[in-house]
Amino acid sequence: MEWPWLFLYLSLHLTGCHQIPTLFQNPSRSVALIDSNVEMVCVMKREQLAHLGIYWYRWNKESQDFQHILFSIMQKCTHSKDIDKDRYSVSKESFRNSYTLKISKLQPLDAGTYYCAVSQSSELLFGNGTELSVVDSLPPTEKPTEKTSPKKPSGCRTSSKQPVKGKGSSCSGFIWAPLAACAVILLLSLAAAIRRFQRLRRRMRLHFRKQVLK
């Protein structure tokens, strides 16, 4: 009983997987909850294969065994003896030459890699496979991080080209520059006031001398 499955395994991995697949399966991987439903599509890239029936197999990685699921042709399905007929069904869409395998009320034993296949000229042509994982709960999705609003500048900006030597160096420049300018203005005003006071003092002395000499 192991020889047919061994031949099927070798034909799948030595021929089907190293050539451009005539049958394209979508999605390539699916994760579903227990008791939920799942669908996988097998598209035929050759129109002449549309009239042929389609096989569905499941590869169990743990037991290293292929299991025949069903064979579908002309909207009729022939299930394997160990398959629940009520949970596995196939529908055909002629406009795009595709077959859709539907599995309802998923159970952990349904997990595996599903392959669609077509028999042509005594040769099995396989799809690229759909890996199905059946889990108790789906992994939590990451919430998008909230973008923080940019802080308003405090009036001091550092130039991106010049490195900041010390904390608050740019702000200190803007603070001390006006103070230095004010100090210079005050010194100039004070110097001008001193000169005026000295001139006024000289004039008062001259005026006093003139009054004394009279």
Secondary structure, 3 states (H helix, E strand, C coil): CHHHHHHHHHHHHHHHCCCCCCEEEECCEEEEECCCCEEEEEEECCHHHCCCCEEEEEEECCCCEEEEEEEEECCEEEECCCCCCCCEEEEEECCCCEEEEEECCCCHHHCEEEEEEEEECCEEEEECCEEEEEECCCCCCCCCCCCCCCCCCCCCCCCCCCCCCCCCHHHHHHHHHHHHHHHHHHHHHHHHHHHHHHHHHHHHHHHHHHHHHC
